[in-house]
Amino acid sequence: MSLNWSVEKVENYEELMIPSRDNPSVMVMDGATEACINWSLAIGMGQITKTNYVEFYTRLKLMGYTDEVWRVVEGPRTLQLRDVKRRIGLSTNVTNWTKAYFMNAVYEKAEREVNIRARKEDE
């Protein structure tokens, strides 16, 4: 299944465009927008709204996805709550997860990472 998305309901979404690295004459969505789109799948939230943007950010933070540096309109930096809030209206075709389902995913991710580290330490 493909990941479909829309920024049509994001206020002034055109302001989130930056020149493409490959062709500076072509405008593309900035890294923070791309991150919110792509990570929506990993956190089980199909849209960013006025009532859920803090939870969207919290889930990104819990999964460790806010530490990478992204090319945003203001310049390279990590993803912050204000970035998610600015993208209220973004929607994807991602299936929404309950908090319990999401927390299980967080635990499984952490467990995998700990097991990988433990095996490396044991070598």
C-alpha positions in Angstrom: 0.0 0.0 0.0 1.4 3.4 -0.9 1.6 6.3 1.6 -0.8 9.0 0.4 -0.7 12.5 2.0 -2.1 16.0 1.6 -1.1 19.4 2.9 -4.0 21.2 1.3 -5.5 21.9 4.7 -2.2 23.2 6.2 -2.5 26.9 6.5 -0.2 28.6 3.9 1.5 25.3 3.1 3.4 27.0 0.3 5.6 28.5 2.9 6.9 25.1 3.8 8.5 24.6 0.4 12.3 24.7 -0.1 14.5 24.4 -3.2 15.3 20.8 -4.2 18.9 19.7 -3.6 19.0 18.1 -7.0 17.4 21.0 -8.9 17.2 24.3 -7.0 14.6 25.6 -9.4 12.2 23.0 -8.3 10.4 23.5 -4.9 9.8 20.5 -2.6 8.3 20.1 0.9 10.8 20.8 3.6 12.3 18.0 5.7 10.1 18.6 8.7 7.0 18.1 6.6 8.5 15.0 5.0 9.4 13.7 8.4 5.8 14.2 9.7 4.4 12.4 6.6 6.8 9.5 6.7 6.8 9.0 10.5 3.0 9.1 10.7 3.2 5.5 9.7 5.7 4.6 12.5 3.6 6.4 15.2 0.1 5.4 14.0 -1.4 8.8 13.5 -2.9 9.7 10.1 -3.4 13.4 10.6 -2.2 16.4 12.6 -5.0 18.4 14.2 -5.4 21.2 16.7 -6.4 18.6 19.3 -3.7 16.0 18.7 -0.5 17.8 17.6 1.0 17.5 21.1 0.3 13.8 21.1 1.8 13.5 17.5 5.0 15.2 18.8 5.0 13.1 22.0 4.9 9.9 19.9 7.7 11.1 17.7 9.7 11.9 20.8 9.0 8.6 22.4 10.2 6.8 19.3 13.4 8.9 19.1 12.5 10.5 15.8 13.0 14.1 16.9 16.8 13.9 17.2 17.7 13.9 13.5 18.6 17.2 11.8 16.2 18.2 8.9 16.3 20.9 6.2 13.5 23.2 7.1 12.6 26.6 5.8 14.5 28.3 8.7 17.7 26.2 8.1 18.9 22.8 9.4 17.7 21.8 12.9 16.0 19.1 14.8 12.2 18.6 14.7 10.4 20.6 17.5 6.8 20.9 18.7 6.4 24.1 16.8 7.1 22.2 13.6 4.4 19.8 14.2 2.0 22.5 15.3 2.8 24.5 12.1 1.7 21.4 10.1 -1.8 21.2 11.6 -4.0 20.0 8.7 -1.6 17.5 7.3 -3.2 14.2 6.6 -2.2 10.7 5.4 -3.9 7.4 4.8 -2.2 5.9 7.9 -4.4 3.7 10.2 -4.7 5.3 13.6 -3.4 3.4 16.6 -4.7 3.5 20.1 -2.3 4.7 22.8 -2.0 1.1 24.1 -1.1 -0.2 20.6 1.4 2.6 20.2 3.0 2.0 23.6 3.4 -1.7 22.8 5.3 -0.6 19.6 7.5 1.7 21.7 8.3 -1.2 24.1 9.1 -3.6 21.2 11.4 -1.0 19.5 13.2 -0.4 22.8 13.5 -4.1 23.5 15.0 -4.7 20.0 17.6 -1.9 20.5 18.6 -3.2 23.9 19.0 -6.8 22.6 21.2 -5.5 19.7 23.4 -3.6 22.2 23.6 -6.5 24.6 24.7 -8.9 21.8 27.4 -6.4 20.7 28.6 -6.1 24.3 28.7 -9.9 24.6 30.9 -10.4 21.6 
